[in-house]
Amino acid sequence: MFGGHVTVPVNSPHLRKSGSRQLFSELETSEMKGAGSTQLAAAAMLPSPVLLWRLKVMLFFLWGFSCCKISWDSVMRMSLDLRDLFLYEAFLYYNPLLLVTAAVWFWGANLWVFSQSNVNYSKIFDLDQNHLTHKEIWKVATWMTIIVPTSMTSYLYLYSHGEVSWAASQPVLLYTAVAIILIFPFDIFYLSSRFFLLRTLWRIVFPFQASLSIRYYSFDLDSYDYAIAFADFFVADILTSMSKVFSDLERSVCRMVHRQVATIAWFEADSVCGSHSVAIPIVLVLPYIFRLFQCLRQYKDTKEKTSLLNALKYSTAVPVIFLSALKYHVFPDNWINFYRPLWLLSSFLNSLYSFYWDITRDWDLSGFTRIFKFTKPHLVSQLIYGQNWVYLWVIGSNLILRCTWTYKLSAHLRHNYLTVFAITALEIFRRFQWAFFRVENEWNKMNSKQNVQMQDISGEEEKLLNLNNHNV
């Protein structure tokens, strides 16, 4: 029984060396099958992306309805005497951030169109590889859309229920959180993009001084000379469209610093944070002054006369702002008979000059709708690309909104806050459609320069070849 011949299969695991592949082949096969089935089961348990998107949209609208309902009930609880006043105050604190949120949504749409067409916006703005895409911009805008109205709803609810101190803390916490996130020095919340924005703002405010190069992982500050880039011009132009936003931010921060939030101390027009303060026209004019200094710096570097003409365009906004502010500091007869006609004349000149510059300088009408020629078929491209109505709409709307924009620049009209808010929102929309053609024009210029350089290089190579052939 013990001495008989035993036949062992050739592929028996007992005859294999330790560590041999075939020893574990069956075990690995069974494990792979088990892992594959587990992954398939997990994938089957997860909801589809379409279902998740619909769920998010449903929750978003449910949240919006809840905010509107709570805000409306809170406003109706207030007395008629204080209702309009505190609505105006809540509007003052939150309308700047709401307009910034709208601008972020629009900028995401700009980037989406650029990504669909052949416009290399990262090269135009000299962005690094970690720049935000349109999806990330829209993600930021979504969170802003959720947080800002939620804070406003909390402010109205707490104040209407008698919690004045808690209500006063809501805008303060919101502004503080925004400031901290913007300057947060650690590698979260899109660090490179935030510091790119801060560096650009620094170059806008100080165009004649050296820029600051901030090393992310050290605290060294390096100074160096720089030439004004296209991103500096582009962002500075956007800031001029948001001058009313900065003015309201200044009013809001002033009341927070002086502890006038959710109080009636600021109702006095001649107070530090009142509607007659000289800080209002100063803040309104600052974006135009920064842009004017940029043009002067450009003329200093290039000696191009068009830079002086562009500087003249921004200087025409200065009398519009300060003549309007004089209404509260001169006698009514002097305002009506002398200063008001000057204000109307300066508004007319500023609007027409700006409109002329948009059409003839910032845009290139020869390739006006080329930016909407997408690389892949899309409904937006089919509706816009090559259509004549795009010419008429952009030119006509730009002219109308340029004329109404002076209404926003006028400090003596700011008591019509709903009208001013609507005009400011329309100006941000005008700047949104302006950005398409301004970026396209810059892209066309860059391509033409590259073509000229390539022709020069090829010409020099031909000369060298001819010279070598001649020597031979």
Disulfide bonds with the S-S distance in Angstrom:
Cys254-Cys273 2.01
